[in-house]
């Protein structure tokens, strides 16, 4: 059996870990040694001292949802008095606000609302694309795409092609949670099954959508199930190469039906480091500061992350669960420069933009 030192050395230089080896380093490796190995791998993949981020927003257009996940404080069931769906004009007002702040990425995401048909999204996306051609529609989720497929009695591929024709540019990795059936039966029994989530991502990548992948950890899953989640994503990336980034974030339990204890900062750093080492075919690892906070997001840059995510000018789902974290563009840049890196704005596809940095401005 290889020593932990040898396993970390292998992974830090790009060698592939088996499932058993991934579980072992997760459970047994010293956190700081994990971090050193993950940072070495990050610098091998991205040798410059640049840390990227995107100016973006999340517009939660409806809170009506027929999935009813126990970890979600945002959704309201159908016909609930507190349910809402924004008008197209209201969504466009939010897009305008974000675009005026320099946003290049717009995430329009909400509940799985069976009252909203595909043509509603097509009309909305066409307006966004026409009125704000400089923003990328990085929107919806696997659950919403499957919901549209069911409402329209239409194959997933056809739904995706119509959304693409209307102006949608990429599909976010939301709704993955933990891609293990035991966990999903407990926390999101009515949501898509792991194979369905992976299947929609495969179809999206095949029709030309770049996609991201997420992991919401800290609910009821075991350490082994976290590695299993990474493993199935790694397998799909081997097949398609369509994922641009992996974004682990931890569950905020305070205002949700699924109560629990919030993950620690050390646990967050361990997940990041193992992600960078195990998911050797993912080009980018993102520090999701929205739940752990900006200071821990800054520390994440030494545990394998090369990207600080987005400014998230607006967001409701995580905040409804109890998170109070927020950050401006300047906050992100100060966190990056404070860690000794150089901030650089990117777009949805990791193309670098030429915007002037704010952190050193007077």
Residue pairs with C-beta under 8 A, 6 or more apart in sequence:
2 10
2 21
4 24
4 25
4 28
4 29
4 33
5 33
7 17
7 21
7 24
7 25
7 29
8 25
8 29
8 33
8 34
8 36
8 37
8 277
9 37
10 17
11 17
11 25
11 37
11 41
11 277
11 278
11 280
12 36
12 37
12 38
12 40
12 41
12 44
12 277
13 40
13 41
13 44
14 41
14 44
14 280
15 280
16 280
17 25
17 277
17 278
17 280
19 227
19 228
19 231
22 227
22 230
22 231
22 274
22 277
22 278
23 223
23 224
23 227
25 34
25 274
25 277
25 278
26 223
26 226
26 227
26 270
26 274
27 223
31 266
31 269
31 270
31 273
34 270
34 273
34 274
34 277
34 303
35 269
35 273
35 302
35 303
35 304
37 273
37 277
38 272
38 273
38 274
38 276
38 277
38 303
38 304
39 302
39 303
39 304
41 276
41 277
41 280
41 304
42 276
42 285
42 304
42 305
42 306
45 283
45 306
46 306
48 342
49 340
49 341
49 342
50 306
50 341
50 342
50 343
50 344
50 352
51 301
51 305
51 306
51 307
51 308
51 336
51 339
51 341
51 342
51 343
51 344
52 284
52 306
52 307
52 308
52 343
52 344
52 345
52 346
52 350
52 352
53 307
53 308
53 309
53 310
53 311
53 329
53 332
53 333
53 336
53 343
53 344
53 345
53 346
54 104
54 105
54 309
54 310
54 311
54 345
54 346
54 347
54 348
55 98
55 101
55 102
55 103
55 104
55 105
55 310
55 311
55 313
55 329
55 345
56 98
56 103
56 104
56 105
56 106
56 107
56 138
56 310
56 311
56 312
56 313
57 94
57 95
57 97
57 98
57 103
57 105
57 106
57 107
57 310
57 311
57 312
57 313
57 314
57 315
58 107
58 109
58 312
58 314
58 315
58 316
58 317
59 86
59 91
59 94
59 95
59 98
59 106
59 107
59 108
59 109
59 314
60 74
60 109
60 110
60 315
60 316
60 317
61 85
61 86
61 91
61 108
61 109
61 110
62 83
62 84
62 85
62 86
62 110
62 111
62 113
62 116
63 74
63 75
63 76
63 82
63 83
63 84
63 110
63 111
63 316
64 75
64 76
64 77
64 78
64 80
64 83
64 84
64 85
64 110
64 111
64 113
64 115
65 72
65 75
65 76
65 77
65 110
65 111
65 112
65 113
66 77
66 78
66 111
66 112
66 113
66 114
66 147
66 190
67 75
67 111
67 112
67 143
67 188
67 190
67 191
68 75
68 77
68 190
69 75
69 187
69 188
69 190
69 191
70 186
70 187
70 188
70 256
70 257
70 258
71 177
71 187
71 188
71 216
71 219
71 251
71 253
71 256
71 257
71 258
71 321
72 256
72 317
72 321
73 255
73 256
73 320
73 321
73 322
74 111
74 316
74 317
74 320
74 321
75 111
76 82
76 83
76 111
77 83
78 113
78 114
78 115
85 110
85 113
85 115
85 116
86 94
88 123
88 124
88 127
91 108
91 124
91 128
92 127
92 128
92 131
94 314
95 106
95 128
95 131
95 132
95 135
96 131
96 132
97 313
97 314
98 106
98 135
98 313
98 314
99 106
99 132
99 134
99 135
101 311
101 313
101 329
102 329
102 355
103 135
103 311
103 313
104 134
104 135
104 136
104 347
104 348
104 353
105 135
105 136
105 138
105 310
105 347
105 348
106 128
106 132
106 135
106 136
106 137
106 138
106 139
107 138
107 139
107 172
108 124
108 128
108 137
108 139
108 140
109 139
109 140
109 141
109 144
109 172
109 174
109 317
110 144
112 143
112 144
112 146
112 147
113 147
114 147
114 151
117 148
117 151
117 152
118 148
118 151
118 152
118 154
118 159
118 162
118 163
121 140
121 148
121 163
121 166
121 168
122 162
122 163
122 165
122 166
123 166
125 137
125 139
125 163
125 166
125 167
125 168
126 166
126 167
128 135
128 137
128 167
129 137
129 166
129 167
130 167
136 169
136 170
136 347
136 348
136 349
137 167
137 168
137 169
137 170
138 169
138 170
138 171
138 172
138 348
139 168
139 171
139 172
140 163
140 168
140 171
140 172
141 171
141 172
141 174
141 175
142 171
142 174
142 175
142 176
142 192
142 196
142 197
142 200
142 201
143 174
143 175
143 191
143 192
145 156
145 159
145 160
145 163
145 171
145 200
145 204
146 156
146 192
146 196
146 200
148 154
148 159
149 155
149 156
149 159
152 159
156 199
156 200
156 203
157 203
157 206
157 207
160 171
160 203
160 204
160 207
160 209
161 207
164 207
164 208
164 209
168 209
169 209
169 210
169 348
170 209
170 210
170 211
170 212
170 348
170 349
171 200
171 201
171 204
171 209
171 210
171 211
172 211
172 212
172 214
173 201
173 211
173 212
173 213
173 214
173 243
173 247
174 214
175 191
175 192
175 197
175 214
176 197
176 213
176 214
176 215
176 216
176 229
176 233
177 183
177 184
177 187
177 188
177 191
177 215
177 216
177 219
178 184
178 187
178 215
178 216
178 217
178 219
178 221
178 225
178 226
178 229
179 194
179 197
179 198
179 228
179 229
179 232
179 233
180 194
180 221
180 225
180 228
180 229
181 193
181 194
182 225
183 219
183 220
183 221
183 225
184 191
184 193
184 194
186 219
186 220
187 219
187 220
187 258
192 200
194 232
198 232
198 236
201 211
201 213
201 236
201 242
201 243
202 236
202 239
202 240
202 242
204 211
204 242
205 211
205 240
205 241
205 242
205 243
206 240
206 242
209 242
210 242
210 244
210 348
210 349
211 242
211 243
211 244
212 243
212 244
212 245
212 246
212 247
212 286
213 233
213 243
213 245
213 246
213 247
213 282
214 246
214 247
214 248
214 249
215 226
215 229
215 230
215 246
215 247
215 248
215 249
215 271
215 275
216 249
216 250
216 251
217 226
217 248
217 249
217 250
217 251
217 263
217 271
218 250
218 251
218 253
218 260
218 262
218 263
218 267
219 251
219 253
219 258
219 260
220 258
220 260
221 229
226 271
226 274
227 274
227 278
230 246
230 274
230 275
230 278
230 279
231 278
233 243
233 246
233 279
233 282
234 278
234 279
234 280
234 281
234 282
236 243
237 243
237 279
237 281
237 282
238 281
241 281
243 282
244 283
244 284
244 349
244 350
245 282
245 283
245 284
245 285
245 286
245 307
245 350
246 275
246 279
246 282
246 284
246 285
246 286
247 286
247 288
247 309
248 268
248 271
248 272
248 275
248 288
249 288
249 290
249 291
249 292
250 262
250 263
250 267
250 268
250 271
250 291
250 292
251 258
251 260
251 262
251 263
251 291
251 321
252 262
252 291
252 318
252 321
252 322
252 323
253 259
253 260
253 261
253 262
253 321
253 322
254 262
254 321
254 322
255 320
255 321
255 322
256 321
256 322
265 292
265 296
265 299
268 292
268 296
268 300
269 296
269 299
269 300
269 303
272 285
272 287
272 300
272 303
272 304
272 305
273 303
273 304
275 282
275 285
275 304
276 285
276 303
276 304
276 305
277 304
279 285
283 350
284 306
284 307
284 350
285 304
285 305
285 306
285 307
286 305
286 307
286 308
286 309
287 297
287 298
287 300
287 301
287 305
287 307
287 308
287 309
288 297
288 309
289 296
289 297
289 300
289 308
289 309
289 325
289 327
289 332
289 335
290 309
290 312
290 315
290 318
290 323
290 325
291 318
291 323
291 325
292 300
292 325
293 325
294 325
294 327
294 331
294 332
294 335
295 335
297 308
297 309
297 335
298 335
298 336
298 338
298 339
299 339
301 308
301 336
301 339
301 341
302 339
307 346
308 332
308 335
308 336
308 343
311 327
311 328
311 329
311 332
312 326
312 327
327 335
329 358
330 358
330 359
332 343
333 343
333 357
333 358
333 359
334 359
336 342
336 343
336 359
337 343
337 359
337 360
342 357
343 357
343 359
344 352
344 353
344 357
345 352
345 353
345 355
346 352
346 353
347 353
